[in-house]
Amino acid sequence: MLKITVANDAPVENTSATDEARVVTIDKKPEGWLIGESLFDGDMVQIRENLYHLIWKNKSYNIEILGSNPADKSFRLLINGAEYFTTAKDRLDLLLEGMGLQNSDSKKVNNVKAPMPGLIQSVAVGEGDQVSKGDILLVLVAMKMENVIKSSGNGTIRSLKVAPGEIVEKNQVLMEFQ
């Protein structure tokens, strides 16, 4: 089973912290894939890397993966021109959450390292800024994909080690926290 949380029915730029999140459950059954309570009887074709076309319930969807963060299983998607932010939880995540063992929101961050080599496209924070878990720190472009790097905990940025346009190596320190 996989649970996908969509920030809202509205595009990302129209969402706020008070908006309700929509949770969609996807489960593999012997008869096929269940999306919520509906059996998926549609068709999906990969057009090119990170671009898909989906037909389901007589509707057509163009889906592009704009960025992803494997660490927190989050994705930025462009669906028919509207941008969405999603997160996914697999069986293990759901089991840990049910046992009360999910990550604490108050996790202390010491520094942020590059998860892969790439190009720093933009930096969303500055020295002295307070950040919370989940806040966007920067965008790293690798293999033609934009990867949004988010804070894994709370803290204050002590120093930025990179600027937009710089090329970084895997595990290079991008910023340090106090």
LOPA-27642 format. One record per residue: y, z, x of N, C-alpha, C in turn; residue in one letter. Coordinates in Angstrom, 1 decimal, decimal comma, padded with zeros to 4 digits. Each point is the difference from the previous one (the first is absolute). Example, Ala and Ser with C-alpha at 12.3 -4.5 7.8 and 13.67 -1.06 7.14 Angstrom:
# LOPA-27642
{{-005,7; 007,8; 013,2}; {001,2; 000,0; -000,9}; {001,2; 000,0; 000,9}; A};
{{001,1; -000,7; -000,4}; {001,1; 000,0; 000,9}; {001,1; 000,8; -000,8}; S};
***
This chain:
# LOPA-27642
{{-001,2; 000,0; 000,8}; {001,2; 000,0; -000,8}; {001,2; 000,0; 000,9}; M};
{{001,1; -000,6; -000,5}; {001,2; -000,1; 000,7}; {001,1; 000,2; -001,0}; L};
{{000,9; 001,0; 000,3}; {001,2; 000,2; -000,9}; {001,2; -000,5; 000,7}; K};
{{000,7; -000,9; -000,7}; {001,3; -000,6; 000,5}; {001,1; 000,6; -000,8}; I};
{{001,0; 000,5; 000,7}; {001,2; 000,5; -000,7}; {001,1; -000,9; 000,2}; T};
{{000,6; -000,6; -001,1}; {001,1; -000,9; 000,1}; {001,3; 000,9; -000,3}; V};
{{001,0; -000,2; 000,8}; {001,2; 000,9; -000,1}; {000,5; 000,0; -001,4}; A};
{{000,0; -001,2; -000,7}; {000,5; -000,1; -001,3}; {-000,2; -001,4; -000,5}; N};
{{000,1; -000,3; -001,3}; {-000,1; -001,4; -000,4}; {001,2; -000,8; 000,5}; D};
{{001,1; 000,7; 000,3}; {001,2; -000,7; 000,4}; {-000,1; -000,3; 001,5}; A};
{{000,7; -001,0; 000,5}; {000,1; -000,3; 001,4}; {000,4; 001,2; 000,8}; P};
{{-000,3; 000,0; 001,3}; {000,3; 001,1; 000,9}; {001,5; 000,4; 000,0}; V};
{{000,9; -001,0; 000,0}; {001,4; 000,4; 000,1}; {000,5; 000,6; -001,3}; E};
{{-000,8; 000,0; -001,1}; {000,4; 000,6; -001,3}; {-000,6; 001,4; -000,2}; N};
{{-000,8; 000,5; 001,0}; {-000,7; 001,2; -000,2}; {000,8; 001,2; 000,5}; T};
{{-000,3; 001,2; -000,5}; {000,6; 001,2; 000,6}; {-001,1; 001,1; 000,0}; S};
{{000,4; 001,1; 000,6}; {-001,0; 001,1; 000,2}; {-000,4; 000,5; -001,4}; A};
{{000,7; -000,2; -001,1}; {-000,3; 000,5; -001,3}; {-000,9; -000,9; -000,8}; T};
{{-000,2; -001,3; 000,5}; {-000,8; -000,9; -000,7}; {-001,5; 000,4; 000,0}; D};
{{-000,6; -000,3; -001,1}; {-001,5; 000,3; -000,1}; {-000,7; -001,0; 000,8}; E};
{{-001,1; 000,4; 000,7}; {-000,8; -000,9; 000,7}; {-001,2; -000,4; -000,9}; A};
{{-000,4; -001,2; 000,2}; {-001,2; -000,6; -000,8}; {-001,2; 000,1; 000,9}; R};
{{-001,1; 000,5; -000,5}; {-001,2; 000,1; 000,8}; {-001,0; -001,0; -000,6}; V};
{{-000,6; -000,9; 000,8}; {-001,0; -000,9; -000,4}; {-001,2; 000,3; 000,7}; V};
{{-001,1; 000,1; -000,7}; {-001,3; 000,3; 000,6}; {-000,8; -001,3; 000,1}; T};
{{-000,5; -000,3; 001,2}; {-000,9; -001,2; 000,2}; {-001,3; 000,5; 000,5}; I};
{{-001,1; -000,4; -000,7}; {-001,3; 000,4; 000,4}; {-001,0; -001,1; -000,1}; D};
{{-000,9; 000,0; 001,0}; {-001,1; -001,1; 000,1}; {-001,2; 000,5; -000,8}; K};
{{-000,3; -000,7; -001,0}; {-001,2; 000,3; -000,8}; {-001,0; -001,2; 000,1}; K};
{{-001,2; 000,2; -000,4}; {-001,0; -001,1; 000,1}; {000,4; -001,2; -000,8}; P};
{{000,7; 000,2; -001,1}; {000,5; -001,2; -000,8}; {001,2; -000,6; 000,5}; E};
{{000,7; 000,6; 001,1}; {001,2; -000,6; 000,6}; {001,0; 001,0; 000,2}; G};
{{001,2; -000,4; 000,3}; {001,1; 000,9; 000,3}; {000,7; 000,5; -001,3}; W};
{{000,2; 001,3; -000,1}; {000,8; 000,6; -001,2}; {001,4; 000,3; 000,5}; L};
{{001,0; -000,5; -000,7}; {001,3; 000,4; 000,3}; {000,5; 000,8; -001,2}; I};
{{000,1; 001,3; 000,2}; {000,2; 000,9; -001,1}; {-001,2; 000,0; -000,9}; G};
{{000,1; -000,4; -001,2}; {-001,2; -000,1; -000,9}; {-000,4; -001,5; -000,2}; E};
{{000,7; -000,9; 000,6}; {-000,3; -001,4; -000,2}; {-000,8; -000,6; 001,1}; S};
{{-001,0; -000,8; -000,4}; {-000,8; -000,7; 001,0}; {000,8; -001,2; 000,5}; L};
{{000,2; -000,1; 001,3}; {000,7; -001,1; 000,6}; {-000,7; -001,3; -000,2}; F};
{{000,5; -000,9; -000,8}; {-000,6; -001,3; -000,2}; {000,9; -001,1; 000,4}; D};
{{001,0; 000,3; 000,9}; {000,9; -001,0; 000,5}; {-000,4; -000,7; 001,2}; G};
{{000,9; -000,6; 000,7}; {-000,3; -000,8; 001,2}; {001,1; 000,3; 001,0}; D};
{{-000,4; 000,1; 001,3}; {001,0; 000,3; 001,0}; {-000,4; -000,9; 001,2}; M};
{{001,1; -000,7; 000,5}; {-000,2; -000,9; 001,1}; {001,1; 000,4; 001,1}; V};
{{-000,5; 000,0; 001,3}; {000,9; 000,2; 001,1}; {000,7; -001,3; 000,3}; Q};
{{001,3; -000,1; 000,0}; {000,7; -001,2; 000,3}; {000,2; -000,1; 001,5}; I};
{{000,4; 001,0; 000,6}; {000,2; 000,1; 001,5}; {000,0; 001,5; 000,3}; R};
{{000,1; 000,3; 001,3}; {000,0; 001,4; 000,4}; {001,0; 000,8; -000,8}; E};
{{-000,4; 001,1; -000,7}; {000,9; 000,9; -000,7}; {000,6; -000,6; -001,3}; N};
{{-000,5; -001,1; -000,5}; {000,5; -000,6; -001,2}; {-001,2; -000,4; -000,9}; L};
{{000,0; 000,5; -001,2}; {-001,1; -000,2; -000,9}; {000,5; -000,5; -001,4}; Y};
{{-000,8; -000,7; -000,7}; {000,3; -000,4; -001,4}; {-001,1; 000,6; -000,9}; H};
{{000,4; 000,6; -001,0}; {-000,9; 000,7; -000,9}; {000,2; -000,4; -001,5}; L};
{{-001,1; -000,3; -000,7}; {000,1; -000,3; -001,4}; {-000,8; 001,1; -000,7}; I};
{{000,6; 000,7; -000,9}; {-000,7; 001,1; -000,8}; {000,6; 000,2; -001,3}; W};
{{-000,8; 000,0; -001,1}; {000,5; 000,2; -001,3}; {001,0; -001,1; -000,4}; K};
{{-000,3; -001,2; 000,4}; {000,9; -001,2; -000,3}; {001,4; 000,1; 000,6}; N};
{{000,1; 000,8; 001,1}; {001,3; 000,1; 000,7}; {-000,3; -000,4; 001,5}; K};
{{001,1; -000,6; 000,5}; {-000,1; -000,4; 001,4}; {000,9; 000,9; 000,9}; S};
{{-000,6; 000,4; 001,1}; {000,8; 000,9; 000,9}; {-000,1; -000,6; 001,5}; Y};
{{001,2; -000,1; 000,6}; {000,1; -000,3; 001,4}; {000,2; 001,3; 000,7}; N};
{{-000,9; 000,4; 000,9}; {000,1; 001,3; 000,7}; {000,1; -000,2; 001,5}; I};
{{001,0; 000,6; 000,6}; {000,2; -000,1; 001,4}; {000,0; 001,4; 000,6}; E};
{{-000,7; 000,2; 001,0}; {000,0; 001,3; 000,7}; {001,1; 000,0; 001,0}; I};
{{001,1; 000,7; -000,2}; {001,2; 000,0; 000,8}; {-000,2; 001,0; 001,2}; L};
{{-000,7; 001,1; -000,2}; {-000,2; 000,9; 001,1}; {-001,0; 001,1; -000,4}; G};
{{-000,6; 000,6; 001,0}; {-001,0; 001,0; -000,3}; {000,1; 001,1; 001,1}; S};
{{-000,5; 001,2; -000,4}; {-000,1; 001,1; 000,9}; {-001,4; 000,6; -000,2}; N};
{{-001,0; -000,4; 000,9}; {-001,3; 000,5; -000,1}; {-000,2; 001,5; 000,0}; P};
{{000,9; 000,7; 000,7}; {-000,1; 001,4; 000,2}; {000,1; 000,7; -001,4}; A};
{{000,9; -000,4; -000,9}; {000,1; 000,7; -001,3}; {-000,4; -001,0; -001,1}; D};
{{-000,7; -001,1; 000,4}; {-000,5; -000,9; -001,0}; {001,0; -000,5; -001,0}; K};
{{001,2; -000,4; 000,5}; {001,1; -000,4; -000,9}; {000,3; -001,5; 000,3}; S};
{{000,5; -000,7; -001,0}; {000,2; -001,4; 000,1}; {001,3; -000,4; -000,7}; F};
{{000,7; -001,0; 000,5}; {001,2; -000,6; -000,7}; {-000,5; -001,3; -000,5}; R};
{{000,1; -000,3; -001,3}; {-000,5; -001,2; -000,5}; {001,2; -000,7; -000,7}; L};
{{-000,1; -001,3; 000,0}; {000,9; -000,9; -000,8}; {-000,8; -000,7; -001,0}; L};
{{000,2; 000,4; -001,3}; {-000,8; -000,5; -001,1}; {000,9; -000,8; -000,9}; I};
{{-000,2; -001,3; -000,1}; {000,9; -000,9; -000,8}; {001,5; 000,3; 000,2}; N};
{{000,4; 000,2; 001,3}; {001,4; 000,2; 000,3}; {000,5; 001,4; 000,0}; G};
{{-000,8; 001,0; -000,5}; {000,4; 001,4; -000,1}; {-000,7; 000,8; 001,1}; A};
{{000,7; 000,8; 000,7}; {-000,6; 000,8; 001,1}; {-000,5; 001,4; -000,6}; E};
{{-001,2; 000,3; 000,5}; {-000,7; 001,3; -000,5}; {-000,5; 000,7; 001,3}; Y};
{{000,0; 001,3; -000,1}; {-000,5; 000,9; 001,0}; {-001,3; 000,6; -000,6}; F};
{{-001,1; -000,1; 000,7}; {-001,3; 000,6; -000,5}; {-000,7; 000,8; 001,1}; T};
{{-000,7; 001,0; -000,5}; {-000,9; 000,7; 000,9}; {-001,4; 000,0; -000,6}; T};
{{-001,0; 000,2; 000,8}; {-001,4; -000,1; -000,4}; {-000,7; 001,3; 000,5}; A};
{{-001,0; 000,4; -000,8}; {-000,8; 001,1; 000,3}; {-001,5; -000,4; -000,2}; K};
{{-000,8; 000,2; 001,0}; {-001,4; -000,3; -000,2}; {-000,8; 001,2; -000,4}; D};
{{-001,3; -000,1; -000,1}; {-000,8; 001,2; -000,4}; {000,2; 001,2; 000,8}; R};
{{000,1; -000,2; 001,3}; {000,2; 001,2; 000,9}; {001,3; 000,6; -000,2}; L};
{{001,1; -000,8; -000,1}; {001,3; 000,6; -000,3}; {000,0; 000,8; -001,3}; D};
{{-000,7; -000,6; -001,0}; {000,0; 000,7; -001,3}; {-000,8; 001,3; 000,1}; L};
{{-001,1; 000,0; 000,7}; {-000,8; 001,2; 000,2}; {000,8; 001,1; 000,7}; L};
{{000,6; -000,4; 001,1}; {000,9; 001,0; 000,7}; {001,1; 000,5; -000,8}; L};
{{000,6; -000,9; -000,8}; {001,1; 000,5; -000,9}; {-000,5; 001,0; -001,0}; E};
{{-001,2; -000,4; -000,6}; {-000,6; 000,9; -001,0}; {-000,4; 001,4; 000,6}; G};
{{-000,3; 000,1; 001,3}; {-000,3; 001,2; 000,7}; {001,3; 000,7; 000,5}; M};
{{001,1; -000,6; -000,3}; {001,3; 000,6; 000,5}; {000,2; -000,1; 001,5}; G};
{{-000,6; -001,0; 000,6}; {000,1; -000,2; 001,4}; {001,0; -001,1; 000,5}; L};
{{000,8; -000,6; -001,0}; {000,9; -001,0; 000,4}; {001,0; 000,4; 001,0}; Q};
{{000,7; -000,9; 000,7}; {001,0; 000,4; 001,0}; {001,1; 000,7; -000,7}; N};
{{000,5; 001,0; 000,8}; {001,2; 000,8; -000,5}; {001,2; -000,9; 000,1}; S};
{{000,9; 000,2; -001,0}; {001,3; -000,7; 000,1}; {000,9; 000,5; 001,1}; D};
{{-000,3; 001,2; 000,5}; {000,9; 000,6; 001,0}; {-000,5; -000,2; 001,4}; S};
{{-000,8; -001,0; 000,3}; {-000,5; -000,2; 001,3}; {001,1; -000,3; 001,0}; K};
{{-000,1; 000,7; 001,1}; {001,0; -000,1; 001,1}; {-000,2; -001,3; 000,8}; K};
{{001,0; -000,8; 000,3}; {-000,1; -001,2; 000,7}; {000,7; 000,2; 001,4}; V};
{{-000,7; -000,4; 001,1}; {000,6; 000,1; 001,3}; {000,6; -001,3; 000,5}; N};
{{-000,8; -001,1; -000,3}; {000,5; -001,3; 000,4}; {-000,7; -001,1; -000,8}; N};
{{000,5; -001,2; 000,0}; {-000,6; -001,1; -000,7}; {-000,3; -001,0; 001,1}; V};
{{-001,3; -000,5; 000,0}; {-000,4; -001,0; 001,0}; {-000,3; -001,3; -000,7}; K};
{{000,1; -001,1; 000,7}; {-000,3; -001,3; -000,6}; {-001,5; -000,1; -000,2}; A};
{{-000,4; -000,3; -001,3}; {-001,5; -000,1; -000,3}; {-000,6; -001,3; 000,6}; P};
{{000,9; -001,0; 000,4}; {-000,5; -001,3; 000,5}; {001,2; -000,6; 000,8}; M};
{{-000,3; -000,9; 000,9}; {001,1; -000,7; 000,6}; {000,8; -000,9; -001,0}; P};
{{001,3; -000,1; 000,2}; {000,8; -000,9; -000,9}; {001,4; 000,1; 000,3}; G};
{{000,8; -000,5; -001,0}; {001,5; -000,1; 000,1}; {000,6; 000,9; -001,0}; L};
{{001,0; 000,8; 000,5}; {000,7; 000,9; -000,9}; {001,0; -000,9; -000,8}; I};
{{-000,2; -000,1; -001,3}; {000,8; -000,8; -000,8}; {001,3; 000,8; -000,5}; Q};
{{-000,2; 001,2; -000,4}; {001,1; 000,8; -000,4}; {-000,3; 001,5; 000,2}; S};
{{001,0; 000,8; 000,1}; {-000,1; 001,5; 000,1}; {000,8; 000,6; -001,1}; V};
{{-000,6; 000,8; -000,9}; {000,6; 000,5; -001,2}; {000,7; 001,4; 000,2}; A};
{{-000,2; 000,6; 001,1}; {000,5; 001,3; 000,3}; {000,8; 000,1; 001,3}; V};
{{000,7; 001,1; 000,2}; {000,8; 000,2; 001,2}; {-000,3; 001,4; 000,5}; G};
{{000,5; 000,2; 001,2}; {-000,2; 001,3; 000,7}; {000,8; 001,1; -000,9}; E};
{{-000,7; 001,1; -000,2}; {000,5; 001,1; -000,8}; {-000,3; -000,1; -001,4}; G};
{{-000,6; -001,1; -000,5}; {-000,4; -000,1; -001,4}; {-001,1; 000,9; -000,4}; D};
{{000,0; 000,5; -001,1}; {-001,1; 000,8; -000,6}; {-000,9; -001,0; -000,7}; Q};
{{-001,3; 000,1; 000,2}; {-001,0; -000,8; -000,7}; {-001,1; 000,8; -000,6}; V};
{{-000,5; -000,5; -001,1}; {-001,1; 000,7; -000,7}; {-001,2; -000,9; 000,1}; S};
{{-001,2; 000,6; -000,3}; {-001,2; -000,8; 000,0}; {000,1; -001,2; -000,9}; K};
{{-000,3; -001,2; 000,5}; {000,0; -001,2; -000,8}; {001,3; -000,8; 000,1}; G};
{{001,0; 000,6; 000,7}; {001,3; -000,8; 000,2}; {-000,2; -001,1; 000,9}; D};
{{000,6; -001,1; -000,3}; {-000,1; -001,2; 000,9}; {000,8; 000,2; 001,3}; I};
{{-000,6; -000,2; 001,1}; {000,6; 000,2; 001,3}; {000,4; -001,3; 000,6}; L};
{{-000,9; -001,0; 000,0}; {000,3; -001,3; 000,6}; {-001,0; -001,0; -000,5}; L};
{{000,3; -001,3; 000,4}; {-000,9; -001,1; -000,4}; {-000,4; -000,7; 001,3}; V};
{{-001,3; -000,1; 000,2}; {-000,6; -000,5; 001,2}; {-000,8; -001,3; -000,4}; L};
{{000,4; -001,2; 000,6}; {-000,6; -001,2; -000,3}; {-001,1; -000,3; 001,0}; V};
{{-001,2; -000,2; -000,5}; {-001,2; -000,3; 000,9}; {-000,8; -001,0; -000,8}; A};
{{-000,4; -001,1; 000,7}; {-000,9; -001,0; -000,5}; {000,6; -000,6; -001,3}; M};
{{001,3; -000,2; -000,1}; {000,7; -000,6; -001,1}; {000,0; 000,9; -001,2}; K};
{{-000,3; 001,3; 000,2}; {000,0; 000,9; -001,1}; {001,1; 001,1; 000,2}; M};
{{000,7; 000,4; -001,0}; {001,0; 001,1; 000,1}; {-000,8; 001,3; -000,3}; E};
{{000,0; 000,9; 000,9}; {-000,6; 001,3; -000,2}; {001,0; 001,1; -000,1}; N};
{{000,1; 000,6; -001,1}; {001,0; 001,0; -000,2}; {-000,6; 001,3; 000,5}; V};
{{000,7; 000,6; 001,0}; {-000,4; 001,2; 000,6}; {000,7; 001,2; -000,7}; I};
{{-000,8; 000,9; -000,5}; {000,6; 001,1; -000,8}; {-000,3; 001,3; 000,7}; K};
{{000,8; 001,0; -000,3}; {-000,2; 001,3; 000,6}; {-001,2; 000,7; -000,6}; S};
{{-000,8; 000,6; 000,9}; {-001,2; 000,7; -000,4}; {000,2; 001,4; -000,4}; S};
{{001,3; 000,4; 000,2}; {000,3; 001,4; -000,3}; {001,5; 000,2; 000,0}; G};
{{000,5; 001,3; -000,1}; {001,4; 000,3; 000,0}; {000,5; 000,3; 001,3}; N};
{{001,3; -000,3; 000,2}; {000,6; 000,3; 001,3}; {001,4; -000,6; 000,2}; G};
{{000,6; 000,2; 001,2}; {001,3; -000,5; 000,3}; {-000,2; -000,9; 001,2}; T};
{{000,6; -001,2; 000,0}; {-000,1; -001,0; 001,1}; {000,8; 000,5; 001,2}; I};
{{-000,6; 000,2; 001,1}; {000,6; 000,5; 001,2}; {000,5; -001,3; 000,8}; R};
{{-000,8; -001,0; 000,1}; {000,4; -001,1; 000,8}; {-000,8; -001,3; -000,4}; S};
{{000,8; -001,1; 000,0}; {-000,7; -001,3; -000,3}; {-000,2; -000,6; 001,3}; L};
{{-001,2; -000,6; 000,2}; {-000,5; -000,6; 001,2}; {000,0; -001,5; 000,0}; K};
{{000,3; -000,6; -001,2}; {000,0; -001,4; -000,2}; {001,2; -000,4; -000,9}; V};
{{000,3; -001,3; 000,1}; {001,0; -000,6; -000,9}; {-000,5; -001,3; -000,5}; A};
{{000,6; -000,5; -001,1}; {-000,4; -001,3; -000,6}; {000,0; -001,1; 001,1}; P};
{{-001,1; -000,8; -000,1}; {-000,1; -001,1; 001,0}; {-000,8; 000,3; 001,2}; G};
{{-000,4; 001,2; 000,2}; {-000,8; 000,4; 001,2}; {-001,5; -000,2; -000,3}; E};
{{-000,7; -000,4; 001,0}; {-001,4; -000,2; -000,1}; {-000,7; 001,3; 000,6}; I};
{{-000,9; 000,5; -000,8}; {-000,7; 001,3; 000,4}; {-001,5; -000,2; 000,2}; V};
{{-000,6; 000,9; 000,7}; {-001,4; 000,0; 000,3}; {-000,7; 001,0; -000,9}; E};
{{-001,3; -000,1; -000,2}; {-000,8; 001,0; -000,8}; {000,2; 001,3; 000,7}; K};
{{000,2; 001,1; -000,8}; {000,1; 001,4; 000,4}; {001,3; 000,3; 000,7}; N};
{{001,0; -000,9; 000,1}; {001,3; 000,2; 000,5}; {000,7; 001,0; -000,9}; Q};
{{000,7; 001,0; 000,5}; {000,8; 000,9; -000,8}; {001,2; -000,7; -000,5}; V};
{{000,2; -000,1; -001,3}; {001,1; -000,6; -000,7}; {001,1; 000,9; -000,3}; L};
{{-000,3; 001,3; -000,3}; {001,1; 001,0; -000,3}; {-000,7; 001,4; 000,2}; M};
{{000,9; 000,9; 000,3}; {-000,4; 001,4; 000,2}; {000,7; 000,9; -001,1}; E};
{{-000,7; 001,0; -000,3}; {000,5; 001,0; -001,0}; {000,3; 001,3; 000,6}; F};
{{000,9; 000,8; -000,6}; {000,3; 001,4; 000,5}; {-001,1; 000,9; -000,5}; Q};
***
